[in-house]
Amino acid sequence: TGAISYTGTNESLEKFHQVEIEEGDSLWSIAEQFHENANITKQDFVIWVQDKNKIHSSVIKPGELVYVPVEKEQKYQFEQIASE
């Protein structure tokens, strides 16, 4: 059983979108979907997600919520990509 702790980081992450992990998702597949909205490389995207969400491996599980480096101001673009 794993849990993601946001202690001390929740306030600074409030301006970013959260993504719910689905079956078959990986950090790289999430990066593939959203890295262009973050204007960073896929590798930097994965590193950001691991760092900000305190993920210490590449394993993520369905149902987990992770912050991604896409600001909420980009809501229209984000929702458009998330629905594809």
Backbone as a chain_set.jsonl record, in Angstrom:
{"seq": "TGAISYTGTNESLEKFHQVEIEEGDSLWSIAEQFHENANITKQDFVIWVQDKNKIHSSVIKPGELVYVPVEKEQKYQFEQIASE", "coords": {"N": [[0.847, -1.176, 0.0], [0.614, 2.156, -0.897], [1.195, 5.612, -0.276], [0.87, 9.023, -1.059], [2.52, 11.783, 0.12], [1.84, 15.125, 0.837], [2.857, 16.942, 2.544], [3.722, 20.1, 3.534], [4.062, 20.927, 0.912], [1.718, 21.358, -0.372], [0.531, 23.946, -0.598], [2.212, 25.284, -2.44], [1.751, 23.801, -4.676], [-0.84, 24.154, -5.397], [-1.541, 25.694, -7.598], [-1.258, 24.076, -9.754], [-2.399, 21.496, -11.994], [-3.976, 18.377, -11.126], [-3.651, 14.959, -11.892], [-5.459, 11.997, -12.247], [-4.274, 8.791, -11.893], [-4.577, 6.202, -14.217], [-5.33, 2.771, -15.082], [-2.586, 1.23, -16.571], [-1.193, 3.579, -17.016], [1.892, 5.412, -16.982], [4.682, 7.266, -15.68], [6.009, 8.234, -17.878], [4.078, 8.007, -19.929], [2.212, 9.837, -19.06], [3.763, 12.126, -19.196], [4.122, 12.199, -21.959], [1.559, 12.91, -22.785], [1.177, 15.475, -21.644], [3.502, 17.128, -21.624], [4.033, 19.137, -23.535], [2.256, 21.18, -22.892], [3.421, 22.043, -20.597], [5.711, 23.116, -21.467], [8.247, 21.91, -21.335], [10.795, 19.348, -21.544], [10.077, 15.81, -21.973], [11.581, 14.256, -20.221], [12.33, 16.14, -18.225], [9.772, 16.736, -17.347], [8.948, 14.293, -16.151], [10.855, 14.153, -14.088], [10.122, 16.447, -12.623], [7.5, 15.735, -11.804], [8.061, 13.446, -10.231], [9.65, 14.635, -8.219], [8.01, 16.732, -7.069], [5.783, 15.306, -6.23], [6.821, 13.555, -4.534], [7.614, 10.977, -5.365], [9.416, 8.106, -5.437], [10.162, 6.221, -7.229], [9.592, 4.714, -10.447], [7.143, 3.664, -10.43], [3.7, 3.917, -10.476], [0.324, 3.917, -9.329], [-3.014, 2.936, -10.277], [-5.628, 5.232, -9.54], [-4.169, 6.896, -7.883], [-3.418, 10.328, -7.261], [-1.641, 12.761, -8.939], [0.314, 15.683, -9.077], [0.879, 17.722, -11.925], [3.133, 19.588, -14.024], [1.463, 21.683, -15.147], [-0.14, 24.616, -15.275], [-3.122, 25.795, -13.667], [-4.298, 27.897, -15.009], [-4.155, 27.211, -17.598], [-6.402, 25.815, -18.2], [-8.377, 25.328, -20.262], [-6.887, 24.27, -22.438], [-5.766, 22.088, -21.126], [-7.998, 20.519, -20.345], [-8.925, 19.879, -22.853], [-6.879, 18.248, -23.867], [-6.881, 16.217, -21.928], [-9.291, 15.012, -22.42], [-8.975, 13.684, -24.772]], "CA": [[0.0, 0.0, 0.0], [1.423, 3.364, -0.982], [0.513, 6.885, -0.088], [1.671, 10.178, -1.448], [2.427, 12.808, 1.153], [2.018, 16.48, 0.326], [3.191, 17.771, 3.696], [4.582, 21.251, 3.28], [4.151, 21.304, -0.493], [0.384, 21.531, -0.92], [0.29, 25.335, -0.966], [2.951, 25.652, -3.63], [1.271, 23.004, -5.803], [-2.252, 24.432, -5.629], [-1.77, 26.315, -8.899], [-1.052, 23.065, -10.781], [-3.421, 20.464, -12.18], [-3.733, 17.017, -10.666], [-4.104, 13.925, -12.811], [-5.704, 10.701, -11.612], [-3.61, 7.72, -12.62], [-5.463, 5.144, -14.679], [-4.682, 1.502, -15.39], [-1.69, 1.284, -17.722], [-0.436, 4.827, -17.056], [3.237, 5.487, -16.421], [5.125, 8.661, -15.662], [6.363, 8.604, -19.253], [2.869, 8.202, -20.737], [1.642, 11.113, -18.602], [4.632, 13.156, -19.786], [3.815, 12.237, -23.388], [0.295, 13.628, -22.95], [1.098, 16.839, -21.124], [4.753, 17.888, -21.551], [4.011, 20.335, -24.375], [1.562, 22.226, -22.137], [4.33, 22.513, -19.556], [6.858, 23.71, -22.169], [9.493, 21.281, -20.903], [11.002, 18.038, -22.157], [9.434, 14.698, -21.26], [12.443, 13.857, -19.102], [12.163, 17.141, -17.171], [8.412, 16.565, -16.843], [8.967, 13.137, -15.244], [11.636, 14.541, -12.911], [9.291, 17.389, -11.862], [6.411, 14.971, -11.181], [8.636, 12.634, -9.155], [10.113, 15.51, -7.148], [6.918, 17.455, -6.408], [4.843, 14.351, -5.646], [7.627, 12.689, -3.663], [7.591, 9.62, -5.911], [10.816, 7.71, -5.425], [10.393, 5.19, -8.229], [8.792, 4.991, -11.638], [5.897, 2.923, -10.27], [2.517, 4.641, -10.023], [-0.797, 2.983, -9.272], [-4.325, 3.506, -10.602], [-6.322, 5.891, -8.442], [-3.329, 7.927, -7.272], [-3.483, 11.666, -7.835], [-0.323, 13.393, -8.988], [0.395, 17.012, -9.664], [1.676, 17.831, -13.141], [3.563, 20.982, -14.178], [0.572, 22.434, -16.027], [-0.839, 25.536, -14.386], [-4.575, 25.794, -13.801], [-4.692, 28.924, -15.972], [-4.2, 26.558, -18.897], [-7.505, 24.873, -18.028], [-9.013, 24.95, -21.516], [-5.99, 23.382, -23.166], [-5.586, 20.881, -20.329], [-9.202, 19.707, -20.464], [-9.005, 19.404, -24.229], [-5.941, 17.125, -23.982], [-7.298, 15.148, -21.026], [-10.462, 14.325, -22.964], [-8.624, 12.971, -26.006]], "C": [[0.889, 1.235, 0.0], [0.572, 4.593, -0.767], [1.451, 7.996, -0.506], [1.449, 11.258, -0.407], [2.694, 14.173, 0.536], [2.409, 17.443, 1.434], [4.154, 18.885, 3.303], [4.644, 21.683, 1.829], [2.795, 21.632, -1.082], [0.132, 22.961, -1.386], [0.985, 25.696, -2.259], [2.469, 24.894, -4.864], [-0.176, 23.309, -6.169], [-2.523, 25.037, -7.008], [-1.619, 25.325, -10.063], [-2.205, 22.07, -10.839], [-2.985, 19.161, -11.537], [-4.324, 16.068, -11.705], [-4.325, 12.651, -12.016], [-5.1, 9.622, -12.495], [-4.624, 6.638, -12.967], [-4.645, 3.893, -14.978], [-3.83, 1.655, -16.65], [-0.881, 2.567, -17.842], [0.958, 4.632, -16.483], [3.609, 6.958, -16.387], [5.454, 9.134, -17.069], [5.134, 8.811, -20.125], [2.157, 9.496, -20.347], [2.456, 12.26, -19.214], [4.344, 13.304, -21.271], [2.553, 13.049, -23.649], [0.417, 15.118, -22.668], [2.365, 17.686, -21.221], [4.736, 19.15, -22.408], [3.286, 21.486, -23.69], [2.459, 22.818, -21.057], [5.552, 23.202, -20.155], [8.195, 23.209, -21.636], [9.617, 19.927, -21.605], [10.28, 16.964, -21.354], [10.261, 14.279, -20.051], [12.303, 14.843, -17.941], [10.779, 17.058, -16.541], [8.382, 15.444, -15.807], [9.718, 13.48, -13.957], [10.819, 15.479, -12.018], [8.208, 16.629, -11.108], [6.942, 14.125, -10.027], [9.015, 13.501, -7.958], [8.943, 16.118, -6.377], [5.924, 16.531, -5.721], [5.527, 13.357, -4.724], [7.502, 11.213, -4.067], [9.038, 9.198, -6.084], [11.115, 6.543, -6.36], [9.578, 5.561, -9.459], [7.438, 4.3, -11.571], [4.802, 3.851, -9.74], [1.338, 3.691, -10.147], [-2.098, 3.677, -9.637], [-4.998, 4.079, -9.36], [-5.501, 6.957, -7.746], [-3.549, 9.252, -7.994], [-2.087, 12.251, -7.81], [-0.454, 14.771, -9.615], [1.264, 16.941, -10.905], [2.009, 19.305, -13.357], [2.788, 21.736, -15.257], [-0.281, 23.311, -15.115], [-2.326, 25.566, -14.691], [-5.07, 26.86, -14.771], [-4.807, 28.334, -17.376], [-5.348, 25.55, -18.945], [-8.105, 24.419, -19.354], [-8.158, 23.959, -22.278], [-5.858, 22.052, -22.435], [-6.799, 19.964, -20.485], [-9.34, 19.123, -21.857], [-8.099, 18.196, -24.407], [-6.421, 15.956, -23.138], [-8.487, 14.375, -21.582], [-10.163, 13.528, -24.215], [-8.369, 11.511, -25.758]], "O": [[1.812, 1.342, 0.808], [-0.627, 4.598, -1.048], [2.666, 7.913, -0.326], [0.309, 11.602, -0.093], [3.663, 14.35, -0.201], [2.295, 18.657, 1.26], [5.252, 18.635, 2.806], [5.232, 22.724, 1.534], [2.727, 22.142, -2.2], [-0.427, 23.165, -2.464], [0.389, 26.363, -3.105], [2.754, 25.309, -5.988], [-0.687, 22.776, -7.154], [-3.63, 24.902, -7.529], [-1.826, 25.69, -11.22], [-2.895, 21.84, -9.846], [-1.794, 18.874, -11.417], [-5.359, 16.347, -12.311], [-3.483, 12.265, -11.206], [-5.379, 9.55, -13.692], [-5.42, 6.215, -12.128], [-3.423, 3.953, -15.111], [-4.305, 2.152, -17.671], [0.022, 2.65, -18.675], [1.173, 3.791, -15.61], [2.935, 7.794, -16.99], [5.21, 10.289, -17.417], [5.133, 9.697, -20.98], [1.571, 10.169, -21.194], [1.891, 13.245, -19.691], [4.325, 14.421, -21.789], [2.485, 13.795, -24.627], [-0.173, 15.935, -23.375], [2.308, 18.879, -20.921], [5.367, 20.142, -22.043], [3.654, 22.645, -23.878], [2.275, 23.965, -20.651], [6.342, 23.805, -19.43], [9.15, 23.974, -21.5], [8.653, 19.429, -22.186], [9.916, 17.18, -20.198], [9.716, 13.985, -18.987], [12.17, 14.424, -16.791], [10.625, 17.284, -15.34], [7.851, 15.623, -14.711], [9.269, 13.138, -12.863], [10.819, 15.327, -10.796], [8.014, 16.846, -9.912], [6.335, 14.091, -8.957], [8.732, 13.143, -6.815], [8.899, 16.023, -5.15], [5.289, 16.92, -4.74], [4.897, 12.437, -4.2], [7.311, 10.333, -3.227], [9.801, 9.853, -6.795], [12.189, 5.945, -6.293], [8.946, 6.617, -9.493], [6.669, 4.338, -12.532], [4.958, 4.484, -8.696], [1.35, 2.774, -10.968], [-2.278, 4.86, -9.348], [-4.947, 3.494, -8.279], [-6.058, 7.833, -7.085], [-3.831, 9.281, -9.192], [-1.422, 12.239, -6.774], [-1.225, 14.986, -10.55], [2.251, 16.208, -10.948], [1.257, 20.178, -12.926], [3.372, 22.344, -16.154], [-1.045, 22.811, -14.29], [-2.738, 25.383, -15.837], [-6.171, 26.731, -15.306], [-5.479, 28.898, -18.239], [-5.268, 24.547, -19.653], [-8.32, 23.222, -19.544], [-8.65, 22.92, -22.718], [-5.84, 20.997, -23.07], [-6.645, 18.767, -20.728], [-9.818, 18.0, -22.022], [-8.5, 17.215, -25.034], [-6.371, 14.812, -23.591], [-8.673, 13.205, -21.249], [-11.013, 12.768, -24.679], [-8.062, 10.77, -26.693]]}, "num_chains": 1, "name": "protein.A"}
